Structure formats: C-alpha cells, structure tokens
C-alpha cells in the first residue's frame, strides 16, 4: 500500500493515503505557524508501507533421543 509521509523539520508528523491529503496536512500545520522568521520546513516522502510480523515464539518440542540426562 503506497503512503505519503509528511515531515516537519526532519521529524515525521503523519502519513496519508494520497498526495493531496499530505499537502492539506502541511497547509494545516503552516496555518499554525506564529512567527514569520521561525517557519518550519515541510517535506513529503512517498513509499510502500509494509508490516513485518514478529517471528513465532513457540519452541519446537525436542525429541526424546536429543534430550540429555
């Protein structure tokens, strides 16, 4: 699934499904800026979102012949 990640001064502030939504999010953040000399720099990175599951934590049972006494 393609996502658009929004960054403000190098820190991620959110992600959206479309580029237009990302620009809308940036415009909302820009409206909150209070001082003209302290304006933040915004950027967008487009990428694929992929979820990596944790490996299974179940232990495989050992065979009786492998067990030490």
C-alpha positions in Angstrom: 0.0 0.0 0.0 1.5 3.3 -1.0 1.7 6.0 1.7 2.8 9.6 1.7 4.8 10.5 4.8 4.8 14.2 6.0 7.9 15.6 7.7 8.3 18.9 9.6 11.9 19.9 10.1 13.0 16.3 9.6 10.6 14.8 12.1 7.6 12.7 10.9 4.3 14.3 11.8 2.0 11.9 9.9 1.2 9.9 6.9 -1.7 9.9 4.4 -3.1 7.7 1.6 -2.9 10.4 -1.1 -0.5 13.3 -2.1 -3.4 15.8 -1.9 -4.1 14.8 1.7 -0.5 15.2 2.6 -0.4 18.7 1.1 -3.6 19.5 3.0 -1.9 18.3 6.2 1.1 20.5 5.5 -1.2 23.6 4.9 -2.9 23.0 8.2 0.4 22.9 10.0 1.6 26.0 8.2 -1.5 27.9 9.3 -0.5 27.3 12.9 2.9 29.0 12.4 3.0 32.1 14.6 6.3 33.9 13.7 7.5 34.5 10.1 11.1 34.0 11.0 10.5 30.6 12.6 8.8 28.9 9.7 9.3 25.2 9.6 10.4 23.2 6.6 8.0 20.5 5.3 8.6 17.6 3.0 6.8 14.6 1.7 8.2 11.1 1.1 6.2 8.6 -0.9 6.8 4.9 -0.1 5.4 1.5 0.4 4.1 0.6 3.9 5.0 -3.0 4.9 4.2 -4.6 8.2 6.8 -7.1 9.4 5.4 -9.6 11.9 7.4 -10.9 14.9 8.7 -14.4 14.5 6.9 -17.2 16.2 8.0 -17.6 19.8 6.8 -21.2 20.2 9.6 -23.6 20.9 9.7 -26.8 18.9 9.5 -29.8 21.1 12.8 -31.7 21.3 12.9 -35.4 20.5 13.5 -37.8 23.4 16.7 -39.0 21.8 18.1 -35.5 21.7 17.5 -34.8 25.4 20.4 -35.2 27.8 20.0 -36.9 31.1 
